[in-house]
Amino acid sequence: MGIIVVLVFLGVFGVVVLIAAASGSGATEQTRAMMTRLESAIAVGKPDMADLVVDVRKNELMSSIPWLDRYLSKLELAPRIRRFLYQANVKWTVGGLSLLCAVCFIVPAYLVYWRTGVVILSFVIGLVTGAGPVFWVYQKRKMRLGKFEQGLPEAIDLIVSALRVGHSLNAAMGLVSRECAEPVAGEFRLTFDEMNYGLELKSALDNLTTRVPLQDVKIVTTAVLIQRESGGNLAEVLDKTAQVIRERFRLRRQVATHTAQGRLTGWILTLLPVVLGFLLYLVNPELMSNLWKKDLGIKLLYAAGSMIVIGGLIIRKIVNMDV
Protein backbone atom coordinates (compact mmCIF):
# COMPACT_ATOMS: atom_id res chain seq x y z
CA MET A 1 0.00 0.00 0.00
CA GLY A 2 2.86 2.37 0.81
CA ILE A 3 4.49 1.61 -2.55
CA ILE A 4 1.27 2.57 -4.38
CA VAL A 5 1.08 5.90 -2.52
CA VAL A 6 4.71 6.68 -3.36
CA LEU A 7 4.18 5.86 -7.04
CA VAL A 8 1.04 8.05 -7.20
CA PHE A 9 2.96 10.94 -5.59
CA LEU A 10 5.85 10.57 -8.02
CA GLY A 11 3.43 10.45 -10.98
CA VAL A 12 1.57 13.59 -9.90
CA PHE A 13 4.87 15.39 -9.23
CA GLY A 14 6.16 14.47 -12.68
CA VAL A 15 3.02 15.72 -14.40
CA VAL A 16 3.22 19.04 -12.54
CA VAL A 17 6.90 19.44 -13.50
CA LEU A 18 6.16 18.70 -17.16
CA ILE A 19 3.27 21.20 -17.23
CA ALA A 20 5.43 23.90 -15.62
CA ALA A 21 8.27 23.25 -18.05
CA ALA A 22 5.93 23.38 -21.00
CA SER A 23 4.42 26.64 -19.76
CA GLY A 24 7.86 28.18 -19.21
CA SER A 25 9.03 27.08 -22.63
CA GLY A 26 5.92 28.55 -24.24
CA ALA A 27 6.40 31.87 -22.42
CA THR A 28 10.05 31.96 -23.42
CA GLU A 29 9.22 31.33 -27.05
CA GLN A 30 6.53 34.02 -26.91
CA THR A 31 8.95 36.47 -25.32
CA ARG A 32 11.59 35.73 -27.93
CA ALA A 33 9.10 36.21 -30.75
CA MET A 34 7.98 39.54 -29.27
CA MET A 35 11.58 40.75 -28.86
CA THR A 36 12.31 39.75 -32.45
CA ARG A 37 9.37 41.79 -33.71
CA LEU A 38 10.44 44.79 -31.62
CA GLU A 39 14.02 44.61 -32.87
CA SER A 40 12.86 44.37 -36.45
CA ALA A 41 10.58 47.37 -35.91
CA ILE A 42 13.23 49.67 -34.46
CA ALA A 43 16.16 48.09 -36.39
CA VAL A 44 18.43 47.74 -33.36
CA GLY A 45 21.79 46.33 -34.30
CA LYS A 46 20.78 45.30 -37.82
CA PRO A 47 22.45 47.22 -40.63
CA ASP A 48 20.01 45.94 -43.23
CA MET A 49 17.04 47.33 -41.31
CA ALA A 50 18.69 50.60 -40.35
CA ASP A 51 17.99 52.02 -43.81
CA LEU A 52 14.27 51.58 -43.17
CA VAL A 53 14.30 53.94 -40.18
CA VAL A 54 13.03 57.32 -41.33
CA ASP A 55 13.70 60.55 -39.44
CA VAL A 56 10.43 62.50 -39.48
CA ARG A 57 11.85 65.48 -37.61
CA LYS A 58 11.96 68.80 -39.44
CA ASN A 59 15.55 69.51 -40.43
CA GLU A 60 16.26 72.98 -41.79
CA LEU A 61 19.69 73.88 -43.09
CA MET A 62 21.27 77.14 -42.03
CA SER A 63 23.59 76.97 -45.04
CA SER A 64 24.36 74.62 -47.91
CA ILE A 65 28.02 74.64 -46.84
CA PRO A 66 28.44 71.87 -44.21
CA TRP A 67 30.99 73.57 -41.93
CA LEU A 68 29.09 76.88 -42.05
CA ASP A 69 25.84 75.04 -41.30
CA ARG A 70 27.38 73.43 -38.20
CA TYR A 71 28.75 76.76 -37.01
CA LEU A 72 25.50 78.66 -37.52
CA SER A 73 23.50 75.92 -35.81
CA LYS A 74 25.42 76.62 -32.60
CA LEU A 75 24.62 80.33 -32.60
CA GLU A 76 21.53 81.59 -30.81
CA LEU A 77 21.19 84.35 -33.39
CA ALA A 78 20.75 81.92 -36.28
CA PRO A 79 17.17 80.80 -35.39
CA ARG A 80 16.09 84.44 -35.16
CA ILE A 81 17.55 85.20 -38.58
CA ARG A 82 15.88 82.09 -40.00
CA ARG A 83 12.54 83.23 -38.54
CA PHE A 84 13.22 86.68 -40.01
CA LEU A 85 13.74 85.15 -43.46
CA TYR A 86 10.62 82.99 -43.09
CA GLN A 87 8.49 85.99 -42.18
CA ALA A 88 9.74 87.73 -45.33
CA ASN A 89 9.00 84.60 -47.41
CA VAL A 90 12.56 84.65 -48.76
CA LYS A 91 14.01 81.29 -49.76
CA TRP A 92 17.48 82.12 -48.49
CA THR A 93 19.43 80.36 -45.80
CA VAL A 94 21.10 82.09 -42.88
CA GLY A 95 24.49 81.35 -44.39
CA GLY A 96 23.44 82.73 -47.77
CA LEU A 97 22.30 86.00 -46.22
CA SER A 98 25.50 86.26 -44.17
CA LEU A 99 27.75 85.68 -47.20
CA LEU A 100 25.79 88.16 -49.31
CA CYS A 101 26.09 90.83 -46.62
CA ALA A 102 29.82 90.11 -46.35
CA VAL A 103 30.32 90.52 -50.10
CA CYS A 104 28.24 93.73 -50.15
CA PHE A 105 30.41 95.05 -47.31
CA ILE A 106 33.87 94.07 -48.60
CA VAL A 107 33.62 95.06 -52.28
CA PRO A 108 32.29 98.66 -51.88
CA ALA A 109 34.53 99.30 -48.85
CA TYR A 110 37.60 98.19 -50.80
CA LEU A 111 36.64 100.33 -53.82
CA VAL A 112 36.10 103.42 -51.66
CA TYR A 113 39.38 102.84 -49.84
CA TRP A 114 41.19 102.29 -53.13
CA ARG A 115 39.77 105.56 -54.42
CA THR A 116 40.03 107.77 -51.33
CA GLY A 117 42.43 106.03 -48.91
CA VAL A 118 40.22 106.93 -45.91
CA VAL A 119 39.64 103.89 -43.68
CA ILE A 120 36.72 105.21 -41.65
CA LEU A 121 34.83 106.47 -44.70
CA SER A 122 35.36 103.12 -46.42
CA PHE A 123 34.12 101.31 -43.33
CA VAL A 124 30.97 103.44 -43.12
CA ILE A 125 30.21 102.97 -46.82
CA GLY A 126 30.77 99.24 -46.40
CA LEU A 127 28.36 99.11 -43.46
CA VAL A 128 25.68 100.89 -45.46
CA THR A 129 26.01 98.63 -48.50
CA GLY A 130 26.45 95.52 -46.35
CA ALA A 131 23.14 96.25 -44.64
CA GLY A 132 21.44 96.44 -48.05
CA PRO A 133 20.36 92.75 -48.21
CA VAL A 134 19.06 92.90 -44.64
CA PHE A 135 17.10 96.06 -45.44
CA TRP A 136 15.64 94.39 -48.55
CA VAL A 137 14.54 91.36 -46.51
CA TYR A 138 13.11 93.70 -43.89
CA GLN A 139 11.02 95.48 -46.53
CA LYS A 140 9.80 92.12 -47.88
CA ARG A 141 8.87 91.09 -44.35
CA LYS A 142 7.07 94.37 -43.72
CA MET A 143 5.06 94.03 -46.93
CA ARG A 144 4.11 90.42 -46.18
CA LEU A 145 3.05 91.17 -42.61
CA GLY A 146 1.08 94.19 -43.83
CA LYS A 147 -0.71 92.00 -46.38
CA PHE A 148 -1.47 89.47 -43.66
CA GLU A 149 -2.82 92.22 -41.42
CA GLN A 150 -5.12 93.47 -44.18
CA GLY A 151 -6.53 90.00 -44.81
CA LEU A 152 -6.95 89.07 -41.13
CA PRO A 153 -10.41 90.68 -40.61
CA GLU A 154 -11.84 88.76 -43.58
CA ALA A 155 -10.37 85.55 -42.17
CA ILE A 156 -11.95 86.25 -38.79
CA ASP A 157 -15.31 86.91 -40.47
CA LEU A 158 -15.01 83.57 -42.24
CA ILE A 159 -14.26 81.83 -38.94
CA VAL A 160 -17.26 83.53 -37.31
CA SER A 161 -19.55 82.41 -40.14
CA ALA A 162 -18.27 78.84 -39.86
CA LEU A 163 -18.76 78.79 -36.10
CA ARG A 164 -22.31 80.11 -36.37
CA VAL A 165 -23.33 77.31 -38.74
CA GLY A 166 -22.00 74.69 -36.34
CA HIS A 167 -18.39 74.02 -37.38
CA SER A 168 -15.62 73.58 -34.83
CA LEU A 169 -12.73 76.03 -34.51
CA ASN A 170 -10.39 73.53 -36.14
CA ALA A 171 -12.71 73.09 -39.13
CA ALA A 172 -13.12 76.89 -39.37
CA MET A 173 -9.34 77.32 -39.59
CA GLY A 174 -9.23 74.68 -42.30
CA LEU A 175 -11.86 76.66 -44.19
CA VAL A 176 -9.72 79.81 -43.90
CA SER A 177 -6.70 77.93 -45.22
CA ARG A 178 -8.68 76.94 -48.32
CA GLU A 179 -10.67 80.09 -49.05
CA CYS A 180 -8.44 83.03 -48.09
CA ALA A 181 -5.51 84.42 -50.03
CA GLU A 182 -1.85 84.21 -49.12
CA PRO A 183 -0.19 84.78 -46.71
CA VAL A 184 -3.24 84.35 -44.45
CA ALA A 185 -4.09 80.96 -45.94
CA GLY A 186 -0.57 79.58 -45.52
CA GLU A 187 -0.22 80.58 -41.87
CA PHE A 188 -3.65 79.26 -40.91
CA ARG A 189 -2.90 76.07 -42.85
CA LEU A 190 0.16 75.48 -40.68
CA THR A 191 -1.92 76.06 -37.54
CA PHE A 192 -4.62 73.74 -38.88
CA ASP A 193 -2.07 71.00 -39.59
CA GLU A 194 -0.48 71.35 -36.16
CA MET A 195 -3.84 70.93 -34.47
CA ASN A 196 -4.63 67.91 -36.64
CA TYR A 197 -1.30 66.32 -35.71
CA GLY A 198 -2.24 66.50 -32.03
CA LEU A 199 -0.76 69.78 -30.88
CA GLU A 200 -2.92 71.51 -28.29
CA LEU A 201 -4.70 74.71 -29.18
CA LYS A 202 -2.58 77.00 -26.99
CA SER A 203 0.69 75.74 -28.45
CA ALA A 204 -0.61 76.02 -32.02
CA LEU A 205 -1.76 79.60 -31.45
CA ASP A 206 1.53 80.47 -29.75
CA ASN A 207 3.36 79.20 -32.83
CA LEU A 208 1.11 81.37 -34.98
CA THR A 209 1.96 84.50 -32.99
CA THR A 210 5.65 83.58 -33.23
CA ARG A 211 5.51 83.23 -37.01
CA VAL A 212 3.34 86.35 -37.40
CA PRO A 213 4.40 88.88 -34.73
CA LEU A 214 1.47 91.27 -35.13
CA GLN A 215 -0.57 92.91 -32.40
CA ASP A 216 -3.82 91.97 -34.14
CA VAL A 217 -2.87 88.28 -34.18
CA LYS A 218 -2.08 88.47 -30.47
CA ILE A 219 -5.50 90.01 -29.85
CA VAL A 220 -7.22 87.18 -31.73
CA THR A 221 -5.28 84.38 -30.04
CA THR A 222 -5.81 85.94 -26.61
CA ALA A 223 -9.54 86.19 -27.23
CA VAL A 224 -9.73 82.54 -28.29
CA LEU A 225 -7.73 81.30 -25.30
CA ILE A 226 -9.75 83.36 -22.81
CA GLN A 227 -12.99 82.04 -24.29
CA ARG A 228 -11.67 78.49 -24.03
CA GLU A 229 -10.98 78.93 -20.32
CA SER A 230 -13.98 81.03 -19.29
CA GLY A 231 -16.57 79.91 -21.82
CA GLY A 232 -18.99 82.00 -23.83
CA ASN A 233 -19.91 82.58 -27.43
CA LEU A 234 -16.67 82.36 -29.45
CA ALA A 235 -18.34 83.64 -32.63
CA GLU A 236 -19.48 86.79 -30.82
CA VAL A 237 -16.04 87.32 -29.29
CA LEU A 238 -14.29 87.01 -32.66
CA ASP A 239 -16.87 89.28 -34.29
CA LYS A 240 -16.08 92.02 -31.77
CA THR A 241 -12.37 91.38 -32.27
CA ALA A 242 -12.71 91.91 -36.02
CA GLN A 243 -14.45 95.21 -35.36
CA VAL A 244 -11.62 96.32 -33.07
CA ILE A 245 -9.03 95.43 -35.73
CA ARG A 246 -10.92 97.42 -38.38
CA GLU A 247 -11.08 100.42 -36.06
CA ARG A 248 -7.32 100.19 -35.53
CA PHE A 249 -6.87 100.18 -39.33
CA ARG A 250 -9.00 103.31 -39.66
CA LEU A 251 -7.12 105.12 -36.90
CA ARG A 252 -3.75 104.07 -38.33
CA ARG A 253 -4.64 105.40 -41.79
CA GLN A 254 -5.76 108.66 -40.23
CA VAL A 255 -2.46 109.01 -38.34
CA ALA A 256 -0.50 108.19 -41.51
CA THR A 257 -2.37 110.92 -43.37
CA HIS A 258 -1.58 113.55 -40.75
CA THR A 259 2.11 112.57 -40.54
CA ALA A 260 2.75 112.24 -44.29
CA GLN A 261 4.26 115.72 -44.56
CA GLY A 262 6.61 115.09 -41.64
CA ARG A 263 7.80 111.78 -43.07
CA LEU A 264 8.44 113.34 -46.48
CA THR A 265 10.33 116.19 -44.84
CA GLY A 266 12.51 113.69 -42.97
CA TRP A 267 13.42 111.83 -46.16
CA ILE A 268 14.23 115.05 -48.02
CA LEU A 269 16.40 116.46 -45.24
CA THR A 270 18.23 113.14 -44.88
CA LEU A 271 18.93 112.45 -48.54
CA LEU A 272 19.46 116.01 -49.78
CA PRO A 273 23.06 116.45 -48.45
CA VAL A 274 24.13 113.06 -49.81
CA VAL A 275 22.63 113.61 -53.27
CA LEU A 276 23.91 117.18 -53.44
CA GLY A 277 27.42 116.11 -52.49
CA PHE A 278 27.41 113.39 -55.16
CA LEU A 279 26.25 115.84 -57.84
CA LEU A 280 28.91 118.39 -56.82
CA TYR A 281 31.53 115.65 -57.08
CA LEU A 282 30.41 114.92 -60.64
CA VAL A 283 30.65 118.63 -61.53
CA ASN A 284 33.94 119.40 -59.77
CA PRO A 285 35.77 116.33 -58.42
CA GLU A 286 38.85 118.28 -57.32
CA LEU A 287 36.84 120.62 -55.09
CA MET A 288 34.81 117.86 -53.43
CA SER A 289 37.88 115.64 -52.95
CA ASN A 290 39.16 118.14 -50.38
CA LEU A 291 36.58 116.72 -47.97
CA TRP A 292 38.48 113.43 -47.66
CA LYS A 293 41.98 114.57 -48.58
CA LYS A 294 42.36 117.19 -45.86
CA ASP A 295 42.02 116.75 -42.12
CA LEU A 296 39.50 119.58 -41.79
CA GLY A 297 37.36 118.10 -44.56
CA ILE A 298 37.36 114.68 -42.90
CA LYS A 299 36.22 116.23 -39.62
CA LEU A 300 33.45 118.07 -41.46
CA LEU A 301 32.33 114.83 -43.07
CA TYR A 302 32.14 113.08 -39.70
CA ALA A 303 30.21 115.97 -38.17
CA ALA A 304 27.81 116.21 -41.12
CA GLY A 305 27.19 112.45 -41.17
CA SER A 306 26.52 112.37 -37.43
CA MET A 307 24.08 115.26 -37.60
CA ILE A 308 22.25 113.74 -40.57
CA VAL A 309 21.79 110.44 -38.73
CA ILE A 310 20.72 112.11 -35.48
CA GLY A 311 18.29 114.44 -37.28
CA GLY A 312 16.75 111.57 -39.26
CA LEU A 313 16.24 109.51 -36.10
CA ILE A 314 14.62 112.46 -34.31
CA ILE A 315 12.20 113.10 -37.18
CA ARG A 316 11.39 109.37 -37.37
CA LYS A 317 10.69 109.33 -33.64
CA ILE A 318 8.31 112.28 -34.00
CA VAL A 319 6.26 110.99 -36.94
CA ASN A 320 6.05 107.32 -35.89
CA MET A 321 3.07 106.72 -33.61
CA ASP A 322 2.00 103.36 -32.26
CA VAL A 323 -1.69 102.66 -32.74
C-alpha positions, 0 to 999 in steps of 0.5 A: 500500500505504501508503494502505491502511494509513493508511485502516485505521488511521483506520478503527480509530481512528474506531471506538474513538473512537465506542465510547468516546463511546458508553460515556461518554454511557451512563455520563453518562445513568446517572449523571444518572438515579441523581442524579435518583432520589436528589434525588427521594428526599431532596427536595433543592431541590424544594418540591413534594417537601419535604412528603413528607419526614417527621421520625421523630424523637421531639419532645416539647413542654415547653409548649404556649406556643411561647416558653415551650417554646423557653425551657424546651428550653434549660434543663438542668433541663427534661429532668429535670422531664420525666422526673419527670413521665413516671415519675409518669405525669402528662400534664403538660408542664414548662411546665404544672407551672411555671405551676401552681406559680407560681399556687399560690405567688402567690395564697396569698402575696398573700392572706396578705400582704393579711391580715397584712402580713408579707412573710416569712410570706407568702413561706413560705406561698407556698413551701409552697402552691407546692410542692403540685403538685410534692409531688402529682406526687412522690406519684404517682411514688412510688406508680407506682414502688412498683407497678412494684417489686411486679410486678417479681418476677412479671415476672422469673419469667415471663422465667425460664419463657420462657427455660427453654422456649427463648425468647430474652430479647427474646421473653421481654420481649415476653411480659412486655409482653403478660401483666403488668399496668401499669406493668411491661408498659408499661416492658418494652414500650418496652424490647422495642420499642427492641431490635426497632428495633435498639438494643443490649441494653446501651443498652435496659437503660440506658434502662430503668434511667433511666425506672425508677430502682429498685435492683431494676431495676439489680440485674436489668439488671446480672445480665443484662449480666454474664451476656451478657459472662461466659456462663452460665445466664441463667434461673438467674441471674434466678431467684436475682435474683427471690429476692433481690428478694423477700427485700428486700421481706420485710426492708423490710416488717419495718423498716416495721413496727418504725418505724411508731410513730416515723413516726407520732410525727414526723407528730403532732409536726410537724402538732400546732403548726400545727393547734393554732395554726389552731384557736386563731385560729378561737376567738380571732383577736385573741389569735393575731394578736399573733404576726404583729402584734408584733415578739416574736410574729414572732420566736417564729413564726420560731423555732417554724417553724425548730424544727418543720422541724429536728425533723421532719427529724431524726425522718425521718432516724432512721426512714428506713432504706435496705434 
